Amino acid sequence: MKSKLYIFLMLLIIGCTRIIENKFSEKSKIDIERLNLVEKLITEDIKKNNLPGAVVLVGDEKGIVYHKAFGIKNPDTNERYSTDDIFRIASMTKAITSIAILKLWENGKISLDDPIEKYIPEFKSPEIIESFNEKDTSYTTKTATKKITIRQLLTHTSGIGYDFIDGKQSIKAIYHKKKQSFMKNGVMCFCDENVTIEQAVKNLADVPLHHEPGEKYTYGIGLDVLGYLIEIVSNKKLDAFFKEEIFDPLEMNDTYFYIPKEKENRLVPVLTKREDKWKIFTDERFNVNYPIEGEKKFFAGGCGLSSTISDYYNFLSVFINNGKFKDKTFISKQTNDLLFQNQLPGIENFYLLNYGKGNLKSESFPLGHGLAFGLVREEDMRIGGRGSKGTLYWGGYYNTSYFADPEDKFIGLIFKQTQNISDNSSELFQRAVVSSIVK
């Protein structure tokens, strides 16, 4: 009996060894030796005190090929970063909300060119700001001639502004004033109060627009509006819809609006630098620890999620695999192809825009943007180190970022958790990964 068991175990070991050998004997398009530059760059930044640390991941359409953590994540305890740490991903939430919208669209629940007022009547007859009085925050408006559509909300062309980070002081002040009636801290993204996204969207629907819908690119809270739209159309809270339709199918088991008690210790602190020393960051405008504290009722579709770097790789892997995850269709190939199409006029339309029909200017659309992601355009490739045309990219408020190249089929993610510092490690990381691709 013992000899049979021994033979069985030996065969099992030999079989497993073959599987491992086969896995790593496949020629990868990613040169692992050249990826060592990533470690060198980040380690040097840490030594120079430009960066406390980071978690990085590089993968292709088959799986993860490089996954590593660097540096100290908590200067008070000297705890080091770990590859399974949970980060606030902030605006990287937007792509997930966008894909949720596209799943509703695939199922015939909505049209991308539906006016948003069809679902949220508060957006009927939007107004555009004309003048603003700084002394008493009074303002005048004019009525927009166009309706705000779902497509415009996906692509930041609706004219809706962006709360406390808006580039226009007048719009920022109006948001702040209107939020005082239902929020104490007055920040929509990172809310730990007893407020719902429904309340926030309805209360802020009458904040004036920057410009006519569709006229320009203006970064705004459109994805938070769409988060509420998802709740209306699906008749589910946004966290439940995400879990059922996105997180469970993609095995994103550590992605949440509010992190469960047993995983709270994996949330990394946000760091900043004071007197050349790393300190835990706080902000009087909002509670930085919203993912584990407060009322836990606010599901911000534009900025509210926390996740691990490997979970987000799972999400991105769909789009370099023709809409599939582990050979199962997540979105159709046709929908997936649509994600790589620029929805904004670019340099290629410069003469049409300036000398043809309409009076739009190319500078009104400073980047490529699809229905869920920023897109690298032909003209962006002249800069170098950005990847192929159509490469998906975006980042978050706390310095997490990603890119996914559809042509060479690779993904890069770098997760940091910092505020009020200047560092170029994300750009250098992307350049190092792009240069490691062997065609």
N, C-alpha and C positions, 0 to 999 in steps of 0.2 A: 504494500500500500504506500509506504514512504517513497519507494523508488518511482512509482507512478506519479505521485505528487511532485517529486523533484523534476521529473521529465516535463510535466505540465508547466511548472514554473519557469523552467529553462526556455521552453518554446514560447511562453508568454513574453519573457524578457527579450528574446531574439526578435520576436514579432514587433515589440514596441520600439526596439532599436532601429529596425528597418523603417518604421513609420517616421521616426525622427530624422533618420538619414535622408529619406526621400523628401521630407519637408524642406530641409536645408540644402539639398543638392540641386533644387530648382534654381535656375539662374534668375536672379532678381535684377530689375532695372535700376535698383538703388545700390550704389556702391557704398557698402558699410564702412570701408576704410576712409572714404572721403567724408562720411558723416561724422567722423571723429572730430572734424573741425567744429561741430556744434558744441561738443564738450569743452573744447579749448576756448571758444568764444565766451561761453557762459561762465566757465571757471575764472577766466581773466576778469570779466565784469564783476564777479563776486569779490575777487581779490582787490580790485580797485574801489570797492564799496559803491559801485554804480547800481548794484542789484543785490537784494538779500538772498534770492534763490528763485527757482522756477522748476516746473515739471514740463518735459517736452515729449512729443510723440511723433514718429514718422511711420507711415504705413502706405501700402498700395492697395489694389483692388482685392488682393487675396488675404491680407491680414497686416498686423502690426509687425514692423521690422526693427523699430528702435523706440525704446520707452524708458526714460530715465528721470530721476529727481536730483536736484542740486540745491545745496545751501540750507540756511536756517530759516524756518518759517515763523518761529516765535522767539524773539530776542529775550523775552522774560524767562523762558524755560530752556532755551537752547535746543528745542525740539527741531529736528530736521524735516525737510519736505519728504513726502512719500508719494509713490506713483498712484496710490488710491485716495489721495486727498480730495476733498470736495471744495470747489471754488465757486464764488459768486460769478456767474458768467454774464450778467447784466444784458447788454444789447445783443449778445449771441442768442438770447431768447427769441429775438425777432424772426430768425430763420425758421425756428420750430413753429411759431405761430403762423408764419406764411405757408408752411407745408400743411398745417392743419386746415387753413383756408382752401388750399388746393385740393385736399382730400374731399372737402365739402363740395367743391366745384366738380370734381370727378364724378361724384355721386348725384350730380344734378340738383343739389340743394340751393345753389346760388349761381349767379353769373358774375364774371369778373368786372363787367361794365355796368352792373346794377348800381344805381345811386344809393349811397349809404342811408339816406333818409327813408328808403323803403323798409328798412329794418329798425332804424333808430330815428324816429320822427324829429327829435331835437335838432338834427342837422339840416332841417328844411330851411331854405333861404339863408345860406351862409353870408356873413358880412366880411368885408375886407377893410383893414385899418387904413385910415387916411391921415389922421393927425393925432398927436398925443401930447398932453400937458404934464410935464414932469412934476409940477408943484402939487397938483391935486389928483393925479393919475386919471383925469378925465380924457376921453378920446372921442373921435368921430369916425364913422365908417361909411362905406358905400356897399350896396347890395351886389354880390357876385352875379355874373351873368351865366355861370355854369354850375352844374351839380358836382358834388364830390362823389367819386366812384370808388369801388373796392380796389380796382387796379391802381388808382392814384394813391390810396392808403398803403398799398404794398410797396410802392416805388418812391414814396416820399415826395410826391408831386401834387398833393392835395392842397397845399398852402397852410396846413395846420402846423403850428409851432411846437416847441419842445420845452415847456415848463421851465425849470430852473437852469437848464443849460442852453436855452434859446439864445441865438446870436443877436437878436434884436431886443434892446433894453425895454422898449415899450411893451412888447408881447410878454416878456418875462414878468414885468410888473403887473400886467393884467391877470396872468395866470395866478400869481401870488395872491392878489387881492381877492379873486374869485374863490380860491381854495380855502381862504380863511374861514369861510362859512361852514365848512364841513371837515377840515383837517387842521390839526394843531401845528404840525411841523411844516406843512405846506410843500411836501415833496411827493410827487405822484409815483415815481418809480419804486422807491424803497420804503414802502409804507408799512408800519407796524401797528397801525391804529384800527379801530372798529369801523372800517370803511370798506365797501365793496367796489369792484371795478365798474359796476352798473351806476352806482352813485356818482363816482368820479367822472365818468364819461358824460352822463346826462348834465351834470353841473358845469362841465367845461365846454360843452358843445357850442356855446355862444361866444367863446373867446374868438375875436376876429382873426381872419386868415392873414397871412403875409401877402398873398397875391391870388389871382384867379386860379382855380383848380386846373392843373395840367400845364400851367404856364412855366414853372420853374421847378428845380429840385430844392426842397427845403426840408432838412431833417426834422422830423416831428414825431408826435405821439400816435401816429396813425395805426401802428401795430397794437397799441393798447386799445384803441377803438375797435380794431378787428378781433381782439381777444374777447371783448364783450359781445361782438357780433356772433362769434362761435358759440357762446353760451345761449344766445337767443335761438339760433338756427338748430343747434343740437339738443336744446333743452337739458344741457348738462353744465355743471360748473367747469371752468376751464381746466382745473387740475385733473378732474376725472376724465375729461375728453382726451387730454394729453396722455394720460396713463393708458387708457384703453386703445387709443388709435395710433400712438407713436411710441411711448416708452416701453410698454410690454412687448409689442411686436419686434422692436429693435434691441431688446435686452438692455435697455438703459435703466438699470436697476438702482442707480445712485443719483438720479436726476429728479429734483423736487422744487416746488415753490417753497415749501417749509420742511426742513429736514427732520425726520423722525428722531425721537429721543435717543435711541440706541446708536445713531450715527452722528450725533451732534459733535462729538469729539473729533470728527474728521474734517470739520469746516475750518479752513485755515484763516487766521486773522489777516486783516488788511494792514499793511505796513506803510509808513512814511518815514522820511528822514529829517531829523532835527539835530542841529549842531553836529552833523556828520555821523549821527548814530541812528540806527533803525529803531523806530518806536511804533507801537500799535496805534493805528489811525482812528480818530473819532471826528465826527462832523456834527455841529450844532443844528444843522438843517434836517438831519434824519438819523435814525438808529442804524449804525453799520451792521449790527447783529440781527437785522430783521429776519434772516432765514431760520433763526432758532428762538427768537423772542417776540413778544407782542401778541396781538390778537389773531394773527395768521388767517386773515380773511381776504386779503387783497391780492388778486391774481393778475399781476401786470404782464400782459402779453408782449410788451416791448422790452422788459428788463428784469423780470422777477425771479428767474430760475437760478439754481445752483446745480453743479454737475461735476463729474470727474472727466479727465481728459480722454479716458478710454470710452466712456459713454458717448462723448461727442464724436469720437472717431466712428463709432457704430453708425451714428446719424449721418455723417458725411459720406461714409462708404457707400450708402445707397446711390448717391448721385454720380459716382464713377463706375457704378455697376448697372447702368441702364434701369435704375429704379428698383433693383432687387437687393434684398438682404438675406445672405446665406441661401441663395437660389430661390427665395420666395419673393413674389412680386409685392412690393410695398406701395409703389405708385407705378402707373403705366409708363412704358418707354416713351410714348408720345408726350406725356406730361413731363417726364424727366428731360427730354430734349428741349422742351419749352423753357426750362429753367436756365439754359445757357444762352438764351436769346435776349439781347439788350433791349429793354423796354423804353430807354431814353434816347432822344436824338443825340448823335455823337458828331465827331469831327467829319465823318463821311457825309453828313448832311449839312455841312456848314453853308455851302452856297445856296442850297434849297431854303434853309432857314433865313438867311440874310438877304437873299435876292429873289427868292421865289415866293410862294404863298406864305402868308403869315409874317409876323415880325419877331419871332423868337430868335434869340441869340444863342450861339453854341455854348457860351460861358454860363448860360442858365442851367446847363446839365454837365457839371464838371467831371463826372465819372460815369462808368457803365453800371447799370443796375438792372438785374432781372426781377423775377417775381418773388424771389426769396433771398437773394444774395447780391453783394457787390460783384461786378464782373470786370476782369482785366480785358481791356479793349486792345485793338491793334496799335493805337497810338500810345497806350500805356506800356507796351512791350519795349518801346524805345528806351525806356528808363533802364531796363535790364533787371534780372533777378526776380521777376514777378511771376514767372511761369508762362504757360501757353495762353493764347487767346481763349477767352471763355473761362479762365480759372476763377473759381468762386472764392470769395474772401469776406471777412468781416472781423470785428473785435468787440470788446466790452469795456465798460467804464473803469473796471478795476484791472485792466491790462491783461486780458486773455485775448487770444487771436488765433485765426486759422486760415488755411487756404487749401483748396482741392483742385487739382489739375485734371481736366477731363480727357486731354489728349495723351499725356504720358501716364495718367492714372496713378497719381500719388497724392498723399494728404500730409500736411504738416500742421501741428498744433503746438503752441507754447502758452502755458498758463502761468501767469504771475498774479499777485494780489497786492497791488500797490496804488498809492494815490499821491498826487502833487510831487512827482519826481520826473526827471527827464532821463530817458535811456533809450538807446536804439537797438536793444537786443532782439526785439521781434523782427525788425528789418534784416538784421544780420543773420538771424536764424533762418528766415525764408531764403535769403541769398545762398546760404550754405546748403540747404536742402535742395534747392533748384540745381545747384552746381554738382550735386552728387548723383544726378540722374544720368544713367548711361543708356544711350539709345541704340 
